[in-house]
Each structure stands twice: as structure tokens, then as C-alpha cells.
Amino acid sequence: MKISIIGCGYVGAVTGVCFADMGHEVVLVDVDPAKIQAIATGQTPIYEPGLEDLIRKNRDRISATQDLRAAIESTDITFVAVGTPSQDDGAIDLSYILTACEEIGQALRNKEMFHTVIIKSTVFPGTTKEKACPVLERASGKMAGKDFGIGSNPEFLREGSAVRDCLSPDRVVIGADDSGTADILRDLYAPLGAMVLVTPVTTAEMIKYTSNAVLAAKVSLANELGNLCKRLGVDSREVFTVVGMDSRVSPAFFRTGIGFGGSCFPKDVRALVAGARVHGEDLKILRAVLEVNEEQPKKVLSLL
Ligand SMILES: NC(=O)c1ccc[n+]([C@@H]2O[C@H](COP(=O)([O-])OP(=O)(O)OC[C@H]3O[C@@H](n4cnc5c(N)ncnc54)[C@H](O)[C@@H]3O)[C@@H](O)[C@H]2O)c1
């Protein structure tokens, strides 16, 4: 299959290169000329173990360009993997997504062949259908589900083990409201032999946020209980190791530390809390998860 990826950051670059390794032809698109230049010369645009080797190995199936329109014209399916940073109120900034959709829509206006657009960026549930889709339809003059396909395919890779996570995922989540889009994505991922789950588009978006919310909550819970262990003179490592042996709990993400950070957990939990508020839901536990996480580095410093 011929695939274009909009955004060559952690998610876009790794996903695109892994698709090429699975045998697909991939066009990587970014507004940043340095990233395009890097890929074009066989280098990785971001630091991620194993990525440069895969770029070199699959060089004949990977190209890179700033020309989004040409990329849409020459491919069958496009993944949008641009950033969705936090705004001051915690809600995500959709400007990169909507700009990319506007440009994709304009490119689709004159394209005769059927094209599928998949939102891979992490977006609040409802965004693909209620925000991205109307922009694509207006800019293209076409109707989603009939003239072009639309779907969601959230990404679960972790920075540092992104290539391995991408090529050996625990599961692939496909958000599709029509069987044609679901089948295209199933075929695309078939070479991985991974478990593929097809859900409605908005459910797939919610799965991604729920996954990060559960992991972040586990970290904050471990930190809160670990702080109590410290006061009681109990070794928290022993507690969490033994509790983690319970198959309902699992040892992953279950230890004390300075809290969760990185580019996703804080942003995604804040976005979920902010988005839920708009829908009339106060996510009290997740607000506490964030509060514990903000205090934890100070607790560790005072211990030191
Ligand atoms: N980084 C992670 O570990 C991770 C994991 C899972 C999901 N996600 C989600 O995936 C999305 C992307 O994350 P990332 O870490 O790859 O972001 P990033 O900031 O590293 O990369 C985004 C890229 O998109 C490019 N871009 C922006 N607008 C563009 C446009 N109109 N056309 C072409 N390129 C454009 C930027 O130049 C940048 O290179 C976010 O929604 C994030 O929450 C990230």
C-alpha cells in the first residue's frame, strides 16, 4: 500500500519507517526542512534506538517531502501524526491537526482516486468526527465515508522503545465507522500478526486517553502509598513487588519515583480532565492524580 504520514516527530517518523519495514511504500511529510533533509539522507529526524538502521534498510521504500499535496496525490492513505500540545487550561491545541486537515482536504479536491485519512495523533474523543472531518469535507468538497475514508488509529508507542513497540504492539486499535476503512487498516497491519481491535472512531480515541489515564493513576497511587510506606518505615519496593504479583494488578508502572513526565501522560490526563469538564463531568480522581504528581518531586527533594 502507498502511505503518506503528516508529521515526522516520534510518532510519525517511527510509524512511517515501521510501515516501510512491513513492505509498504511510505512518503513522510513535515513542515520542518531539517527533518525532511535528515530522512532524505538516510538519517533519523529524532533520536530513537534502531530507527536509523531501519531507515537505511528500507531506503528504497521511504521518501520525504515538504510537499503535502504531492504526497496525498501519490498515496492511498494518509496518517495525521502532528502534535497536539496542551493549552493553558489543559485542553489540547488542535491547530496543527486542523491545519493539516485543511491542506489534506484541498489536496483531495482534485484527486480522483479514493483516499483514506486516519488521525493518529492523540485527540479528545469526538475530535475526528466533529472537528477534523468537517474541515476535510469543506476543504475537499467531498463527503466522508462516501468520497473518502476517515478513521482513527491511536498510537501506544513509548519514546526509547518506539521501534519495538511499533513492530510488536500489545494490540492495534482501529477506529472506523465503516467496514471499508476498517478493512484497509486491517490489511495494512496484517504483516505484524498483531491483535487488531476494530471499534467506532470515538471509542478508539477514548481507549487511548483511558489507557494513559489508568497508567498515570497507577503511578500516582504508587507514589502516594510509597510516601506512606516511607513514614511507616516499610520498604515500598517489597510491598509493590508482592502486590504486583496479583494478576489483577501487574507490576508494570507500580513503583515509587518522582512521578510521571514525558510528552504524553501529563498532557493527556490534563486534556481528559479539561475535555470532561466541557461535557459536564468532573474527573475527581484524575485531578488528584495530577495533584499527587505535581507534589511528588518536592517530596523526593525533601527526602534527599
Ligand atoms: N511521543 C510519544 O511518545 C507519543 C506516543 C503516542 C502518541 N503520541 C501523540 O502523537 C502525536 C504526535 O506526537 P509526536 O511526539 O510525534 O509529536 P512531535 O511534536 O514530535 O512531532 C510532530 C511533527 O509534526 C510536524 N507538523 C506540524 N504541523 C504540520 C503540518 N501541517 N504538516 C506537516 N508536518 C507538520 C512538526 O514539524 C513535527 O515534526 C501527539 O498527538 C502525541 O500526543 C505521542
The ligand as a Tripos MOL2 file, in Angstrom:
@<TRIPOS>MOLECULE
LIG
   44    48     1     0     0
SMALL
NO_CHARGES

@<TRIPOS>ATOM
      1 N1          5.7260   10.9640   21.5730 N.am      1 LIG1
      2 C1          5.0910    9.9100   22.0330 C.2       1 LIG1
      3 O1          5.6620    9.0770   22.7630 O.2       1 LIG1
      4 C2          3.6610    9.6740   21.6420 C.ar      1 LIG1
      5 C3          3.0960    8.4100   21.8660 C.ar      1 LIG1
      6 C4          1.7700    8.1950   21.5000 C.ar      1 LIG1
      7 C5          1.0230    9.2290   20.9520 C.ar      1 LIG1
      8 N2          1.5860   10.4470   20.7760 N.ar      1 LIG1
      9 C6          0.7710   11.5030   20.1620 C.3       1 LIG1
     10 O2          1.0960   11.5830   18.7750 O.3       1 LIG1
     11 C7          1.0370   12.9330   18.3090 C.3       1 LIG1
     12 C8          2.3770   13.3510   17.7420 C.3       1 LIG1
     13 O3          3.3200   13.2880   18.7760 O.3       1 LIG1
     14 P1          4.8910   13.4300   18.4920 P.3       1 LIG1
     15 O4          5.5610   13.1860   19.7910 O.co2     1 LIG1
     16 O5          5.2670   12.6230   17.3000 O.co2     1 LIG1
     17 O6          4.9430   14.9980   18.1060 O.3       1 LIG1
     18 P2          6.2040   15.8440   17.5970 P.3       1 LIG1
     19 O7          6.0000   17.2210   18.0800 O.co2     1 LIG1
     20 O8          7.4770   15.1110   17.9230 O.co2     1 LIG1
     21 O9          6.0730   15.8090   16.0120 O.3       1 LIG1
     22 C9          5.0610   16.4700   15.3100 C.3       1 LIG1
     23 C10         5.6180   16.8140   13.9420 C.3       1 LIG1
     24 O10         4.5490   17.3200   13.1310 O.3       1 LIG1
     25 C11         5.1000   18.3430   12.2920 C.3       1 LIG1
     26 N3          3.9820   19.1600   11.7740 N.ar      1 LIG1
     27 C12         3.2000   20.0370   12.4390 C.ar      1 LIG1
     28 N4          2.2750   20.5580   11.6060 N.ar      1 LIG1
     29 C13         2.4830   20.0110   10.3810 C.ar      1 LIG1
     30 C14         1.8460   20.1290    9.1150 C.ar      1 LIG1
     31 N5          0.7970   20.9460    8.9110 N.pl3     1 LIG1
     32 N6          2.3470   19.4170    8.0780 N.ar      1 LIG1
     33 C15         3.3980   18.6020    8.2440 C.ar      1 LIG1
     34 N7          4.0390   18.4300    9.4300 N.ar      1 LIG1
     35 C16         3.5760   19.1190   10.4750 C.ar      1 LIG1
     36 C17         6.0860   19.0760   13.2070 C.3       1 LIG1
     37 O11         7.0190   19.8250   12.4750 O.3       1 LIG1
     38 C18         6.7000   17.8890   13.9610 C.3       1 LIG1
     39 O12         7.8640   17.4030   13.2950 O.3       1 LIG1
     40 C19         0.5690   13.7550   19.5130 C.3       1 LIG1
     41 O13        -0.8160   13.8600   19.4800 O.3       1 LIG1
     42 C20         1.0030   12.9040   20.7120 C.3       1 LIG1
     43 O14         0.2160   13.1340   21.8490 O.3       1 LIG1
     44 C21         2.9010   10.6940   21.0970 C.ar      1 LIG1
@<TRIPOS>BOND
     1     1     2 1
     2     2     3 2
     3     2     4 1
     4     4     5 ar
     5     4    44 ar
     6     5     6 ar
     7     6     7 ar
     8     7     8 ar
     9     8     9 1
    10     8    44 ar
    11     9    10 1
    12     9    42 1
    13    10    11 1
    14    11    12 1
    15    11    40 1
    16    12    13 1
    17    13    14 1
    18    14    15 2
    19    14    16 1
    20    14    17 1
    21    17    18 1
    22    18    19 2
    23    18    20 1
    24    18    21 1
    25    21    22 1
    26    22    23 1
    27    23    24 1
    28    23    38 1
    29    24    25 1
    30    25    26 1
    31    25    36 1
    32    26    27 ar
    33    26    35 ar
    34    27    28 ar
    35    28    29 ar
    36    29    30 ar
    37    29    35 ar
    38    30    31 1
    39    30    32 ar
    40    32    33 ar
    41    33    34 ar
    42    34    35 ar
    43    36    37 1
    44    36    38 1
    45    38    39 1
    46    40    41 1
    47    40    42 1
    48    42    43 1
@<TRIPOS>SUBSTRUCTURE
     1 LIG1         1 GROUP 0 **** ****
